[in-house]
Amino acid sequence: MNAAITVSHIERDPELLGQTVVVIGGSAGIGLETARRASAEGAKVILTGRSPERLQRAASEVHALSTTALDATDSVALDRFFRDLPTIDHVMVTAGRPYYGRLADMDFAKIRGLIGEHILLALYVARNAANKVRPGGTLIFMGGTGGRRPAIGMSIVSAVTAALPALTANLALEIAPVRVNLIAAGFVDTPLSAELLGDQLEKRRNQLRTTLPIGRVVGPADVAALAIHIMTNTALTGATYDIDGGQQFVAA
Ligand SMILES: NC(=O)c1ccc[n+]([C@@H]2O[C@H](COP(=O)([O-])OP(=O)(O)OC[C@H]3O[C@@H](n4cnc5c(N)ncnc54)[C@H](OP(=O)(O)O)[C@@H]3O)[C@@H](O)[C@H]2O)c1
């Protein structure tokens, strides 16, 4: 006798129904994709970014609850932004960019700010989030896996890469019961990657398709899916989640 095949349809409520997600750097790339997914899962999203035009375009797409144009490295603007917020559920920080450069070419006046930028931004946001994120909500930072392998021109990226997991673990203790987590990505196909690579972008995509164990390029939707999981899984705190398609294990 043939066993009956039962096809069951799993129905579920949207995972973030009624919750509020703040994305600091939410008008493009990983941040915008996270806002899209959070909104699709029933969340109200609040977006920040520097360019008001870009922010408005993103806000109308994801039906944002509100937007604030600010430079996240401006601690005064960031304090004001958080002060005016109601209690929120999650904060994702995607503002910022890496600094690549050889020691001999470094403009120390410029990089003095850049070195601290990621670390200070994380600290500013954490101090504000401690009072605004409800218990069990999470703060998510963005780091990378590329800086784990020493290379010429990668000193600052590597230093920040090494610092962020430690910072995340410590903050997770200090601002509990708010959770703190870090996503460490490899190459992600975003406007930032397009800008950094210029006319080499397609070549890089093809190279990654050939060399990565997953046989494809990681996109912002992959990272957004991880971010939503971290928001909803209340067992996760103090940890770093790699999402690089295996890039750190191959010469890619
Ligand atoms: N793409 C990758 O391969 C990759 C890999 C590992 C880690 N990451 C990290 O992940 C984060 C997001 O990367 P992404 O590729 O999604 O970047 P992206 O495409 O450039 O998007 C960044 C978003 O953040 C905003 N932003 C940038 N600097 C800001 C600032 N100082 N204050 C406020 N908003 C700011 C941008 O809008 P405005 O420019 O209008 O402000 C934009 O909305 C970055 O920290 C990046 O270093 C990226």
The ligand as an SDF file (V2000), in Angstrom:
LIG
                    3D

 48 52  0  0  0  0  0  0  0  0999 V2000
   28.6920   45.6600    1.3750 N   0  0  0  0  0  0  0  0  0  0  0  0
   29.6060   44.8470    1.9110 C   0  0  0  0  0  0  0  0  0  0  0  0
   30.2490   44.0490    1.2110 O   0  0  0  0  0  0  0  0  0  0  0  0
   29.8540   44.8620    3.4020 C   0  0  0  0  0  0  0  0  0  0  0  0
   30.5960   43.8280    3.9710 C   0  0  0  0  0  0  0  0  0  0  0  0
   30.8440   43.8390    5.3440 C   0  0  0  0  0  0  0  0  0  0  0  0
   30.3660   44.8840    6.1180 C   0  0  0  0  0  0  0  0  0  0  0  0
   29.6580   45.8840    5.5390 N   0  0  0  0  0  0  0  0  0  0  0  0
   29.2060   46.9780    6.3870 C   0  0  0  0  0  0  0  0  0  0  0  0
   27.7780   46.9540    6.4400 O   0  0  0  0  0  0  0  0  0  0  0  0
   27.2890   48.2930    6.5580 C   0  0  0  0  0  0  0  0  0  0  0  0
   26.2740   48.5450    5.4480 C   0  0  0  0  0  0  0  0  0  0  0  0
   26.9270   48.3670    4.2020 O   0  0  0  0  0  0  0  0  0  0  0  0
   26.1570   48.5490    2.8240 P   0  0  0  0  0  0  0  0  0  0  0  0
   27.0080   47.8450    1.8370 O   0  0  0  0  0  0  0  0  0  0  0  0
   24.7290   48.2280    2.9590 O   0  0  0  0  0  0  0  0  0  0  0  0
   26.3580   50.1390    2.5940 O   0  0  0  0  0  0  0  0  0  0  0  0
   25.5640   51.1420    1.6220 P   0  0  0  0  0  0  0  0  0  0  0  0
   25.0070   50.4180    0.4610 O   0  0  0  0  0  0  0  0  0  0  0  0
   26.4980   52.2770    1.3750 O   0  0  0  0  0  0  0  0  0  0  0  0
   24.3750   51.6890    2.5610 O   0  0  0  0  0  0  0  0  0  0  0  0
   24.7380   52.3870    3.7270 C   0  0  0  0  0  0  0  0  0  0  0  0
   23.5280   53.1150    4.2830 C   0  0  0  0  0  0  0  0  0  0  0  0
   23.9370   53.8180    5.4430 O   0  0  0  0  0  0  0  0  0  0  0  0
   23.7770   55.2300    5.2820 C   0  0  0  0  0  0  0  0  0  0  0  0
   24.9380   55.8530    5.9100 N   0  0  0  0  0  0  0  0  0  0  0  0
   26.2420   55.7110    5.5650 C   0  0  0  0  0  0  0  0  0  0  0  0
   27.0150   56.4430    6.3910 N   0  0  0  0  0  0  0  0  0  0  0  0
   26.1720   57.0510    7.2600 C   0  0  0  0  0  0  0  0  0  0  0  0
   26.3640   57.9380    8.3490 C   0  0  0  0  0  0  0  0  0  0  0  0
   27.5860   58.3600    8.6950 N   0  0  0  0  0  0  0  0  0  0  0  0
   25.2690   58.3550    9.0210 N   0  0  0  0  0  0  0  0  0  0  0  0
   24.0310   57.9480    8.6740 C   0  0  0  0  0  0  0  0  0  0  0  0
   23.7830   57.1270    7.6580 N   0  0  0  0  0  0  0  0  0  0  0  0
   24.8460   56.6780    6.9650 C   0  0  0  0  0  0  0  0  0  0  0  0
   23.7070   55.4210    3.7580 C   0  0  0  0  0  0  0  0  0  0  0  0
   22.9670   56.5700    3.3850 O   0  0  0  0  0  0  0  0  0  0  0  0
   23.7070   58.0220    3.1960 P   0  0  0  0  0  0  0  0  0  0  0  0
   24.9440   57.7650    2.3880 O   0  0  0  0  0  0  0  0  0  0  0  0
   22.6840   58.8950    2.5490 O   0  0  0  0  0  0  0  0  0  0  0  0
   24.0360   58.4470    4.5860 O   0  0  0  0  0  0  0  0  0  0  0  0
   22.9530   54.1540    3.3560 C   0  0  0  0  0  0  0  0  0  0  0  0
   21.5730   54.3040    3.6520 O   0  0  0  0  0  0  0  0  0  0  0  0
   28.5240   49.2130    6.5080 C   0  0  0  0  0  0  0  0  0  0  0  0
   28.9100   49.5110    7.8260 O   0  0  0  0  0  0  0  0  0  0  0  0
   29.5760   48.3520    5.8330 C   0  0  0  0  0  0  0  0  0  0  0  0
   30.8940   48.7330    6.1920 O   0  0  0  0  0  0  0  0  0  0  0  0
   29.3710   45.9020    4.2080 C   0  0  0  0  0  0  0  0  0  0  0  0
  1  2  1  0
  2  3  2  0
  2  4  1  0
  4  5  1  0
  4 48  2  0
  5  6  2  0
  6  7  1  0
  7  8  2  0
  8  9  1  0
  8 48  1  0
  9 10  1  0
  9 46  1  0
 10 11  1  0
 11 12  1  0
 11 44  1  0
 12 13  1  0
 13 14  1  0
 14 15  2  0
 14 16  1  0
 14 17  1  0
 17 18  1  0
 18 19  2  0
 18 20  1  0
 18 21  1  0
 21 22  1  0
 22 23  1  0
 23 24  1  0
 23 42  1  0
 24 25  1  0
 25 26  1  0
 25 36  1  0
 26 27  1  0
 26 35  1  0
 27 28  2  0
 28 29  1  0
 29 30  1  0
 29 35  2  0
 30 31  1  0
 30 32  2  0
 32 33  1  0
 33 34  2  0
 34 35  1  0
 36 37  1  0
 36 42  1  0
 37 38  1  0
 38 39  2  0
 38 40  1  0
 38 41  1  0
 42 43  1  0
 44 45  1  0
 44 46  1  0
 46 47  1  0
M  CHG  2   8   1  16  -1
M  END
$$$$
